[in-house]
């Protein structure tokens, strides 16, 4: 290669480009930097910026942050006015009865929250601020115009401050959400309505009756099953309020999701009183949630997909950030091996798919099975009624949402026989 930069074919060259600087992209960047790998990270927005989401940060997020840098977790603990500690989740059946499921502490002191709730404008900015600029070249407020795979690498054309520029990368990480240009350009995968949620979110203040321990709340309403209406507490007496429903069911039933959400706030017996003094602070906004209920390829020649770009959202709980960050951590390890060997073949990068699905697929598949069970209103009501009348069964059920082996029992007819006879 000529030493004269003006004779170079591309404006920049690098081994790795990350497209998207949300939790998946920023986490990939941070772990690559820990491995000493220089890279460029793009995002079409500048930070801080809002992102429509439920704002829940699960124990999986906490675990990845610990691996990333334990000091980062302590920074979250030190900012309760921004990152609200959460100790569990509340599930409400269509009949209005519910159960509290505490999060597992995983050996942490009880005063340290196993999960958090924080606005994405704050959490994403927190991660971006911890990108190591010695290894990363952040290019924010840059729009990716095109992506082309060529024999010499992947060429990305981008627009920055009105100028069109190009970068040659040996491989690219798709971390730009469900509409990621990497996914659109380098794969033929099409999102299916059976495996895609439409979600709406609004911010309210002064919602009453919040759960002790700042439990996040999932209210499974008849109108949206197996989707749900949610209330997630936030600092400063704020709440993230929203609703999600399978795209397939929205089309089939021809429903207006926004109308269902507002009707629940005004009329649902288990919800309406809590909003009598509430005030909408930020209006209803929508986004899409690509579910992990259908296993799909996450890599190919010169690319990998992380987070929502790889359709990795839990099909039952809707958790996306934890799986996004976990996938990014796994991807960074495989990318490091590719850079070390200077090999970016589909066969080498497929190791990422194997490692990730080995760790997550059992959990995802069980969540999908539960999602399908939840579609049966009578069964969900029956389970919640029995749990409320039997503490031993309640404890068993709680363990199921913290222990994958215990969750397997939900597939067993014996579990439902025990519920039937209240044992």
Secondary structure, 3 states (H helix, E strand, C coil): CCCCHHHCCCCEEEEEEEECCCHHHHHHHHHHHHCCCCEEEEECCCCCCCCCCCCEECHHHHHHHHHHCHHHHHHHHCCCCCCEEECEEEEECCCCCEEEEECCCCCCCCCCCCEEECCHHHHHHHHHHCCCCCCEEEEECEEEEEEEEECCEEEEEEEECCEEEEEEEEEEEECCHHHCHHHHHHCCCCCCHHHEEEEEEEEEECCCCCCHHHCEEEECCHHHCCCEEEEEEECCCEEEEEEEEEHHHHHHHCCCHHHHHHHHHHHCCCCHHHHCCCEEEEEEEEEEEEECCCCCCCEECCEEECHHHHCCECCCCCCCHHHHHHHHHHHHHHHHHHHHHCCCCHHHHHHHHHHHHHHHHHHHHHHHHHHHHHCCHHHHHHHHHHHHHCHHHHHHHHHHCCCHHHHHHHHCHHHHHHHHCCC
